[in-house]
Amino acid sequence: MAYVLQVDFKMTGPFGDEMAVAFSDLAKSINEEDGFMWKIWTESPETNEAGGIYLFETKETAEKYIDMHSKRLGGFGITEVNAKIFAINSKLTEITKGPVK
């Protein structure tokens, strides 16, 4: 069963195209994480927040990623990271065309 990881944190930027350039190497490295399937990057310049919605193969790989990612963000001075893991209801998600296969 796949699991969704929702992460958000305060960040003053960069956002938009600048964020895409600044974090492209980070994005590529995320592809190498155990159990990682995909990520949707989120940002809100209006509220100075960023984060993402991730899909992992197992709850354990999502938990491992949270631990590593929180430490990495701490290196950038981001100490308050909100993270939640959710199981997926595959039958309902399939009806609404969610990309969890």
RAMOPE-V157549 format. One record per helix or strand. SS is the DSSP state (h for helix, s for strand). FROM is the first residue (numbers start at 1). TO is the last residue. Records with the same first field share a line. If there is no record, write none. Layout:
SS->FROM-TO / FROM-TO
//
This chain:
s->3-10 / 36-44 / 49-56 / 81-87
h->16-22 / 24-30 / 59-75 / 90-95
//
